[in-house]
Amino acid sequence: MSVPILNASGCLDAIAAPEVAETLDVFVTKTVTPLPREGNPPPRFAETEVGMLNSIGLQNPGIDAFVEKHLPRLAALSAPVWVSVGGFSADDYSLLCARLDSRDDVAAIELNLSCPNVEEAPETTAELTAAARAATSKTLYAKLSPAAWDVAETARAVADAGADGLTLVNTIRGLALERALVPKLARGAGGYSGPALRPIALACVHACAAAVDLPIVGMGGVSSGRDALDLVAAGASAIGLGTILFSDPFAAVRVRAELSAAAASLGCESPAELRARALEPVTSSKA
């Protein structure tokens, strides 16, 4: 049993770079909203010493154009397609999931419940998940924020509301200043990703894997097979690549090989054999 490798939503345009998407086990689309969005004003990207800030603001063509123009082209990929959806109310999530429910070219839906660059919906993550669950029979993955006060409790809530899996984690809010002491991003703060996010992601995956029995896509600062193996050991069943794809678009090929080699060095035929290894002390202490 292998450990699938995905892209983080928004970090790869499969229509512009299908050859990169073909290296993945699953392709995840950029987040789609009910209506078209232009996103936040530029500048929307900024490099930091150990990562990257972005403030895209969910720029997308809206669900109608996405279904009519984009999905048919994505269906040509060999990799299954997960559609990331986002909105500003439970009705938005319900509408989006209902539109995708009958699509054979959609393998799963990822609920973006944690974008730091737009206003949040007034409902809780559990209420948004429940609205989505009522609108579709598709597999639902809930993408959670690392900034949650108790991410394990949030995981339990979305699991009870009908989520079939978790994506951990989204970016975390950060700020960088120019030498003139003004924000590098037009919006001020943005979503922070890259190597410094990795320990935070590990902690979130570890906590959620101990709290719920759901498959977890672990992501956050992964740039090597060892990074991926750490997330698997913390409880991830699949791995997402994000920021690394901007500097190394074909990183999935390398990370997959390195992940297998890292597992083999520990005497395992598959990295999946090491899933939740880091949870064993926690399990034994509860016995």
C-alpha positions as a printed NumPy array, in Angstrom:
array([[  0.   ,   0.   ,   0.   ],
       [  1.502,   3.315,  -1.105],
       [  1.193,   6.82 ,   0.306],
       [ -0.479,   9.055,  -2.313],
       [  1.061,  12.417,  -3.117],
       [ -1.191,  15.38 ,  -3.892],
       [ -0.694,  19.072,  -4.516],
       [ -1.932,  21.651,  -2.07 ],
       [ -4.887,  23.543,  -3.503],
       [ -3.775,  26.663,  -5.356],
       [ -0.158,  25.576,  -5.8  ],
       [ -0.494,  24.089,  -9.289],
       [ -2.426,  24.945, -12.455],
       [ -2.987,  21.569, -14.116],
       [ -4.358,  23.113, -17.292],
       [ -1.214,  25.224, -17.758],
       [  1.152,  22.45 , -16.612],
       [ -0.497,  19.054, -17.219],
       [  2.893,  17.342, -17.307],
       [  3.416,  18.334, -13.669],
       [ -0.073,  17.256, -12.625],
       [  0.554,  13.847, -14.172],
       [  3.319,  13.217, -11.616],
       [  0.75 ,  13.369,  -8.787],
       [ -1.483,  10.595,  -7.495],
       [ -4.329,  13.099,  -7.069],
       [ -4.756,  16.629,  -8.426],
       [ -6.508,  19.182,  -6.198],
       [ -7.994,  22.237,  -7.88 ],
       [ -7.753,  25.818,  -6.759],
       [-10.659,  26.736,  -4.503],
       [-13.882,  27.454,  -6.387],
       [-16.598,  29.769,  -5.035],
       [-20.224,  30.243,  -6.173],
       [-19.498,  33.518,  -7.981],
       [-16.352,  34.656,  -9.817],
       [-13.748,  36.425,  -7.685],
       [-10.915,  38.703,  -8.759],
       [ -9.099,  38.13 ,  -5.5  ],
       [ -7.102,  40.576,  -3.432],
       [ -5.118,  43.479,  -4.931],
       [ -1.397,  42.989,  -5.696],
       [  1.205,  42.479,  -4.459],
       [ -0.119,  39.087,  -3.363],
       [  3.114,  37.098,  -2.925],
       [  6.116,  37.771,  -0.712],
       [  9.137,  35.651,   0.103],
       [ 10.445,  35.418,   3.655],
       [ 13.629,  33.922,   5.077],
       [ 12.071,  30.479,   5.504],
       [  8.867,  30.472,   3.524],
       [  6.326,  32.426,   1.545],
       [  3.334,  34.644,   2.195],
       [  0.371,  34.79 ,  -0.148],
       [ -2.834,  36.766,  -0.227],
       [ -4.555,  35.584,  -3.393],
       [ -8.041,  35.916,  -1.949],
       [ -9.622,  32.894,  -3.675],
       [ -9.394,  34.279,  -7.203],
       [-11.416,  31.916,  -9.433],
       [-13.922,  31.926, -12.318],
       [-16.904,  30.828, -10.22 ],
       [-18.648,  27.462, -10.209],
       [-20.538,  27.907, -13.506],
       [-17.443,  28.623, -15.595],
       [-15.449,  26.041, -13.676],
       [-17.923,  23.257, -14.42 ],
       [-18.434,  24.263, -18.04 ],
       [-14.865,  25.109, -19.084],
       [-12.32 ,  23.775, -16.588],
       [-13.609,  20.409, -15.386],
       [-13.824,  18.875, -18.884],
       [-10.153,  19.705, -19.456],
       [ -9.113,  18.376, -16.062],
       [-10.929,  15.133, -16.81 ],
       [ -8.188,  14.359, -19.346],
       [ -5.657,  13.953, -16.531],
       [ -4.674,  10.445, -15.51 ],
       [ -4.834,  11.509, -11.849],
       [ -8.201,  11.673, -10.051],
       [ -9.448,  15.231,  -9.503],
       [-10.468,  16.641,  -6.139],
       [-12.299,  19.958,  -6.277],
       [-11.615,  22.465,  -3.525],
       [-14.659,  24.579,  -2.675],
       [-15.016,  27.646,  -0.498],
       [-17.642,  30.172,   0.413],
       [-18.963,  32.654,   2.913],
       [-21.99 ,  30.797,   4.265],
       [-23.383,  27.311,   4.711],
       [-25.627,  27.951,   1.693],
       [-22.525,  28.547,  -0.442],
       [-21.013,  25.2  ,   0.515],
       [-24.329,  23.452,  -0.035],
       [-24.729,  25.   ,  -3.495],
       [-21.197,  24.094,  -4.567],
       [-21.424,  20.509,  -3.394],
       [-24.81 ,  20.048,  -5.023],
       [-23.411,  21.287,  -8.352],
       [-20.566,  18.783,  -8.18 ],
       [-22.511,  15.841,  -6.796],
       [-23.424,  14.262, -10.126],
       [-20.06 ,  14.84 , -11.794],
       [-18.242,  11.609, -12.605],
       [-15.042,  13.621, -13.179],
       [-14.921,  14.703,  -9.521],
       [-13.383,  12.046,  -7.278],
       [-13.763,  14.017,  -4.04 ],
       [-14.517,  17.47 ,  -2.682],
       [-12.182,  19.344,  -0.36 ],
       [-13.931,  21.876,   1.874],
       [-11.711,  24.922,   2.3  ],
       [-12.81 ,  25.874,   5.802],
       [ -9.722,  27.839,   6.729],
       [ -8.503,  30.385,   4.158],
       [ -6.756,  33.211,   6.081],
       [ -7.074,  35.698,   3.191],
       [-10.866,  36.208,   3.084],
       [-13.703,  36.869,   5.5  ],
       [-14.929,  33.799,   7.336],
       [-18.413,  32.334,   7.147],
       [-20.53 ,  33.008,  10.256],
       [-21.242,  29.298,  10.761],
       [-18.886,  26.898,  12.522],
       [-16.733,  24.457,  10.567],
       [-19.055,  21.677,  11.727],
       [-22.122,  23.518,  10.412],
       [-20.425,  24.149,   7.073],
       [-19.439,  20.487,   6.844],
       [-22.964,  19.37 ,   7.692],
       [-24.381,  21.619,   4.958],
       [-21.955,  20.134,   2.441],
       [-22.695,  16.582,   3.591],
       [-26.422,  17.09 ,   3.107],
       [-25.829,  18.244,  -0.487],
       [-23.565,  15.487,  -1.801],
       [-22.667,  11.835,  -1.543],
       [-19.121,  12.589,  -2.702],
       [-16.154,  11.936,  -0.438],
       [-15.571,  15.075,   1.649],
       [-12.231,  16.215,   3.036],
       [-12.3  ,  19.093,   5.528],
       [ -9.264,  21.388,   5.279],
       [ -8.563,  22.838,   8.707],
       [ -6.539,  25.758,  10.011],
       [ -3.438,  25.275,  12.162],
       [ -4.601,  28.333,  14.113],
       [ -7.601,  26.548,  15.623],
       [ -7.674,  26.792,  19.405],
       [ -8.06 ,  23.011,  19.646],
       [ -7.59 ,  21.421,  16.222],
       [ -8.368,  17.946,  17.565],
       [-11.745,  19.143,  18.829],
       [-12.412,  20.733,  15.42 ],
       [-11.506,  17.407,  13.805],
       [-14.002,  15.589,  16.017],
       [-16.68 ,  18.146,  15.155],
       [-16.275,  17.871,  11.374],
       [-16.055,  14.084,  11.619],
       [-19.361,  14.017,  13.49 ],
       [-20.807,  16.366,  10.843],
       [-19.985,  13.953,   8.035],
       [-16.428,  14.606,   6.851],
       [-14.786,  11.516,   5.359],
       [-11.229,  12.811,   5.77 ],
       [ -9.085,  15.739,   6.861],
       [ -6.561,  17.958,   5.082],
       [ -3.99 ,  19.309,   7.527],
       [ -2.97 ,  22.038,   7.396],
       [ -3.849,  25.234,   5.581],
       [ -1.519,  28.221,   5.754],
       [ -1.271,  30.257,   8.945],
       [ -1.575,  34.025,   9.112],
       [  1.729,  35.877,   8.903],
       [  3.155,  39.307,   8.139],
       [  6.377,  40.546,   6.533],
       [  7.589,  44.124,   6.246],
       [  9.633,  45.909,   3.598],
       [ 12.769,  47.807,   4.597],
       [ 10.587,  50.922,   4.628],
       [  8.572,  49.211,   7.39 ],
       [  5.397,  48.749,   5.369],
       [  3.751,  45.369,   4.697],
       [  5.024,  43.448,   1.683],
       [  1.485,  42.369,   0.807],
       [ -1.181,  44.874,  -0.213],
       [ -3.644,  43.311,   2.216],
       [ -1.123,  43.358,   5.043],
       [ -1.087,  39.861,   6.505],
       [ -1.327,  36.734,   4.368],
       [ -1.165,  32.958,   4.493],
       [  2.283,  31.718,   5.523],
       [  3.668,  28.476,   4.102],
       [  7.014,  26.756,   3.72 ],
       [  9.512,  24.943,   5.959],
       [  8.65 ,  26.846,   9.144],
       [  5.086,  25.527,   8.925],
       [  6.227,  21.909,   9.119],
       [  6.429,  21.486,  12.93 ],
       [  3.008,  23.098,  13.254],
       [  1.575,  20.736,  10.649],
       [  3.156,  17.764,  12.397],
       [  1.575,  18.745,  15.699],
       [ -1.849,  19.156,  14.079],
       [ -1.692,  15.83 ,  12.234],
       [ -0.49 ,  14.086,  15.395],
       [ -3.316,  15.553,  17.492],
       [ -6.041,  14.833,  14.942],
       [ -4.865,  11.293,  14.2  ],
       [ -5.143,  10.56 ,  17.91 ],
       [ -8.611,  12.122,  18.054],
       [-10.423,  10.694,  15.001],
       [-10.237,   7.615,  12.809],
       [-10.2  ,   9.376,   9.441],
       [ -7.695,   9.441,   6.575],
       [ -5.52 ,  12.551,   6.737],
       [ -3.728,  14.427,   3.978],
       [ -0.693,  15.878,   5.727],
       [  0.914,  19.013,   4.312],
       [  2.922,  21.997,   5.424],
       [  6.541,  22.63 ,   4.485],
       [  7.179,  19.251,   2.849],
       [ 10.248,  19.405,   0.615],
       [ 11.796,  15.946,   1.024],
       [ 10.906,  12.317,   1.534],
       [ 11.935,  12.526,   5.172],
       [  9.553,  15.459,   5.695],
       [  6.806,  13.326,   4.19 ],
       [  7.704,  10.323,   6.339],
       [  7.488,  12.447,   9.481],
       [  3.915,  13.368,   8.585],
       [  3.071,   9.735,   7.865],
       [  4.504,   8.746,  11.244],
       [  2.366,  11.458,  12.849],
       [ -0.749,   9.927,  11.283],
       [ -1.047,  11.131,   7.688],
       [ -2.222,   8.645,   5.066],
       [ -1.402,  10.922,   2.108],
       [  0.987,  13.827,   1.557],
       [  0.392,  17.253,   0.028],
       [  3.072,  19.364,  -1.648],
       [  2.681,  23.128,  -1.684],
       [  5.368,  25.792,  -1.647],
       [  8.047,  23.406,  -2.936],
       [  6.185,  23.162,  -6.26 ],
       [  7.031,  26.792,  -7.044],
       [ 10.788,  26.099,  -6.98 ],
       [ 10.683,  22.403,  -7.936],
       [  7.569,  21.679, -10.011],
       [  8.397,  17.978, -10.389],
       [  9.095,  17.524,  -6.666],
       [  6.49 ,  14.75 ,  -6.424],
       [  8.757,  12.356,  -8.337],
       [ 11.712,  13.039,  -6.066],
       [  9.732,  13.08 ,  -2.812],
       [  8.006,   9.799,  -3.703],
       [ 11.369,   8.098,  -4.291],
       [ 12.903,   9.599,  -1.162],
       [  9.889,   8.58 ,   0.91 ],
       [ 10.192,   4.967,  -0.222],
       [ 13.941,   5.013,   0.45 ],
       [ 13.428,   6.473,   3.929],
       [ 10.915,   3.74 ,   4.763],
       [ 13.227,   1.043,   3.376],
       [ 16.054,   2.32 ,   5.583],
       [ 13.825,   1.489,   8.548],
       [ 13.113,  -2.004,   7.25 ],
       [  9.668,  -1.317,   5.76 ],
       [  8.517,  -2.24 ,   2.279],
       [  6.049,   0.661,   2.185],
       [  5.916,   4.029,   3.993],
       [  2.303,   3.208,   4.843],
       [  3.59 ,   0.62 ,   7.321],
       [  4.898,   3.5  ,   9.433],
       [  1.632,   5.4  ,   9.591],
       [  0.955,   6.696,  13.108],
       [  4.242,   5.299,  14.458],
       [  4.659,   8.526,  16.433],
       [  1.329,   7.886,  18.128],
       [  2.416,   4.623,  19.733],
       [  3.697,   6.213,  22.987],
       [  0.417,   8.138,  23.254],
       [ -1.601,   4.958,  22.721],
       [  0.417,   2.958,  25.24 ],
       [  0.167,   5.697,  27.865],
       [ -3.638,   5.56 ,  27.626],
       [ -3.747,   1.773,  28.127]])
